[in-house]
Amino acid sequence: MPATSSPLCLLRLSALGDVTHVLPLVRTLQRGLPGAELHWVIDKAGHKLLDGLPGVGFHVYDKNSGLAGMRALRRELPAGGFDALLQMQVAFRANVLSAFIPARRRVGYDKSRSKDLHGLFINERIPDRPGIHVLDAIGSFCEPLGLKQTDVAWDMGTPPEAHAWARAQWEDDGRPVLMISPCSSHARRNWRADRYAAVADHAAARGWKVVLCGGRSELERSTTDAIRAAMRGPALDLVGKDTLKQLPALLARANLLVTPDSGPMHIANAVGTKVLGLHAASNPERSGPYSDRRYCVDRYDDAARRFLHKPASALKWGAKVEFDGVMDLVTVDDAIAAFERYVADHLA
């Protein structure tokens, strides 16, 4: 496909981590097809994170608006349609939404990753490559367009005022910063508050500043309150105080982020912050921090053996082990050992 002004449309609604994974694909398309007009059908949260991204026209779909919202979206799209639609989501709602996006070429997932009638809404498929990271799978959507994603770059376009807000939250006194974002949108991926507190106290005893961050949900507020109550030392509580546009700037101020498999994990990775990921319910090789997983705790195989009675190698790639209590397989000692690996590599 030559570099022309033909418009291209990307469809990816959620979650924040996956929206972040799309950014390197956007950069690949912008480099490889410099004349192409890029549009992105996205959800409200993703738009709040990425609004203002240079060279991309956003079309926001509210998931609560149903078919009426899909019809409204169709009316705001270019009258001539698109040369290609990259349909990067297989959920049924996203598949139906894609039918309201006119495009000559409709590129979707390979058969092994298709579900919810995905194949009925596409006419081309990306290559089937099991065993790769989610970001690389999304990146392969450029291949039917004659491109290859060889360089992974995010550049989230975080505005200067967001960085100014983040700098104002605490004075840089030279201490390294351990940031904790304790909650995933999947409750069974979350760790116990007393375990976060134990890791935070260990870091504080090593001279680190502890900062808590997160959204405005009741779960995030109650989890944060429980962490603070269990801690022996102080922590800066910024939970619920930032916006999604400010979150990347806040995460960029940390040396190390502790979090389960979550959106903040991938945003932190995108801005260059190292991540101590807590994994048992999901496979870090598929959905952990893309750039560096040296400081992750990986109990995914233990979880597979405990709850599914087979090794992780026998599971379908991408299978989740989301059972009550699965995250208890991640111990405080596991997380402290990962923390000390970071210290040895960067501060020793």
N, C-alpha and C positions, 0 to 999 in steps of 0.2 A: 504494500500500500504506500504510494508516494506521499511525501509531505505536501498537503494541500490545505485549503481553508475549510474542507468538509468538516462539519461538526461531529464530535464524538460524545457519547453519553455514558457515564459510569453510574451504576446503580449499586449502592451499598448503604444500608440504613443504620446498622448497628453491629456490634456494640462499640464502645469507645476504643477498645483495643483494636478491633478489626478496622474501624475507620482510620486509626493511626497506621495500620498496615497498608492501607491504600495509598498513603502519601508517596512512598517510593515509586509506585506505579505511575502516579501523576507526574513525578519528576522525569521518569523514563519517557513517558509520552511527550512531555514538553521538549525534551532534548531531541528525541527521534523524529517527531512530527511538529516542527516549530511553527508551521502555519495552521495547525489544526485548532479549531475552537472547542474547548473542553467544557462540558456541562456535567454536573454531578447531582443526582437525585439522592437526597440525604435526609435523615431524621432531624428533629429539633435539637437534640443534645449534640449530635455530631456537628451541626451547623454552628452552635454556640462555641464549640471548640475551634472550628476552622474558618469561621466567617472572616472574609478579607483575604483569603489565600490568593496570591497573585495568579492571574491567568485562568481562573476557574469560575464559571457561573453556577451558582448553587440554586437548586430547586428543592424546597423543603416540603416533605410529606409528613403530616401528623398521623401517627399510627392509629389514633383514635377517630380519625375522620372517615374511615371506611371507604366505600365506593364513591361517595360524594367527593371526598378528598382526592381520589384518583382521577375523577373527571376534571376537577379543578386544576390539578397538576397538568393534565393533558392540554388544557387551554393556554397554559403559560409557556409551553414548550415551543421551539421554533416551528413555524408552520410547515416548513419543508421536511421536517423530520431529521434524522441523523444518518450518517453513513454507516455507523456501527454503534451498537449498544453492548457494553460490557456488563453482563448480568452476574454480579459477583455475590449473590445471595440466593440460597436454595429454599428458604422458608416459603410456605404457601402464599402468605400475604405479599411477599416480595415478588414471587412469580406472577401473581395476578396483577400487581402494580406494573410489572414490566410490559404487560399487554397494552397498557395505555401509552407506551412510549414508542412512537413510530421509528423504525430503523430497518435499513436494508439487510444489514448483517447483525445477527443476534448471537453473541458469543457467551456461552455458559460453561458450566463445569463438565468434566468427563463423567461417564456413566457411573463409575464407582462412588462418586461423591454427590450424585444427583438424588433428590428426593422431593416429595410433595409436588409431583408432576412437572418438575423442572424441565425435563426434556421436551415438553409440549410447547414451551415458550421460547425456545432457542433454535437456531439452525446451524450453529457451529459449536465445537467444544474445544477447550484447552487440553493439552496433553495430560495423560494419566501418569502421575509421578508419585506413587505412595512413599511415605517416609520423609517428606519434606516439611519444613516449617510453614505455618499458615501464611506468613508474609511472602514466602517464595511461591506458594500456590497462587496467591493474588497477583504477584508479579508476573506470572506466566500468562496472564490475560493479554499482555502486549504481543505475544508470539504470533497469533493469527493475523496481526497487523504488520508482520514482517520485522518486529523488533525483538530485542533480548534484554532483560533486566540484568545487567552485569554490575552496575554500581547502585548501592542502596543509600539513598539520602532522603532525609525527611524535610528539614527546614519548615517548621510549622508556622512560620510567619507571626510569631507572638509579638504583639505591639510593644513599643517602648514603655507605655504607661503600665502594662502588666508587669514588666521587669521592675519598674520603679515601685510598684505596690509591693512586690515580693521583697525587695531590698529594705523596705520600711518596716517589715515585720519583726526583724531582730538585727541587732548590731553585729557585724562581723568581728568577733574578738579573737579569731585565729583558731578556735576550737573546731574540729570536724563535726559535721551534723549528721545524726542518724534520724531519718524521717520515717514515720510509721503511717501507712495508709491501711487500716486494718480490715476493711471490708470489700468483698467482691459482690457483684450483683447476684451471684449464686451462693446462697447461704451455706451450703454444704462444703464450700471451699474455704470457709472462714475458720480462723484459728481462735483458740481460747484467749480471753483478755488477760488472764493471769500469766500466760506464757509470753505474750507481748511485753507485759510489765517486767518479767524477769530478764528478757533480752535488753529492754530499755535500761534497766538498772545496771546491767553488766556494762553497757556502753557508757553510761554516766560515770561509773566507777573508773573507767579507762580515760576519762576526761572529755567525753563527747557531749555535745548539746543534743537533746532529744526534742523533736518537733512532731506533733500529731497533726495529720491532715485527713480530710475526707469531705463527703458531701453533707447534705442537709436532712438525710433520712433519719427516722427515729432509730433504726438499727445502728447507724453510724454514731449517732449521739450517745446511745446507751452503751455501746461497745467502748467508746472513748472514755466515758465516765468510769466504766469498770476498770479500764487500764490505768487511769490516773489514780483511782482508789487503791489499786493493788501495788502501785509503785512506791518505793521508799523515797525516791528523789523527785525533783521537779521536772516538768515537761511543758513546753510551749504548746498550748491547745489552739490550733487554727482550724479545727473541724467546723465546716459550715460557713467559714468566713471568706473563702475565695470564690471566684466565678470559674467557669470552665475555661475562659480565656486567660485567666490568671494562673490556672493550675500548672501549665508547663513551666512558667517562670518560677513558681514556687518549688516545683520538683527539681529544677535546675540548680537551686541553691543547696541541695543536699549532696553530701558525699556518697551516702548509701541509703537506699529505700528498702524498708521491710514491708512486704505485702504478699497476699495470696495472688493467685492468677486473677488479674483484674485490669481494668482500663489504665489506672495509674502506673501499673507495671510497665506497660508498653509506651505510655507517654514519657515516663522517666527515661526509658531506654532511648527514645527518639531524641531527647534533649541531652544525652550523653551522661546521665547519672547511672551509676552502677546499682544493680538490683539484687537484693537478697530475697529471692522468690521462694515461697512456701508451697511445695507441690506434693500432693498425694492423690487428689481427685482428678488431676489432669497431667498430661505428659509434658514436661518442660522442653523436651526436644521438639515438640510440635507447637506448643503455645507459650513457652517461656520467653524471657527477654531475648530478643533476636541477636543482639550484638555480642553478648557476653553472659554465659550461664555458669561461670565458675563459682559464683557466690550463691547459687540456688541450692535449696534442700530438695532432694529427689527421693520421695517415698512412693512413687507411682507403682513400681513393681511390687513393693510390699502390699500396697492397696489392692492390686489386681489379685495377688495370691490370697489375701485375707478375705476379700469380699466376692470375688468371681472365681476363685479356686483354680486359677491358671496364671502363668507368668505374663508379664506385660507384652512379651514378644509374641504371645499367642492371640492377643487382642487385635481387633481391627484398628488400623491407624486412626487416631483421633478419638477413640473410645474414652468416655469419661467413667470414672469410678466414684460417682457422687452418692455416697451413702452416709447416713447419720454416723458420726464418729470417725469418719475416714481421716480427717485432719489430725486426730489424736496420734496418728502414726508419726507425725512430725514433732519431735521432742524439743525441749528448750536446749538441750545439749547439741542437737543438730544445728539449730539456728546460731548458737554461740560459736560453734566450730566454723560455720560459714562466715560469721562476722570476723573471726580471727584470721580467716584466710584473706579477707579483704585487708585487714590491718597489716598482715605480713607482706602483702603485695604492694601496698600503697603508702604505708606510714611507718614501717619498720626502719 
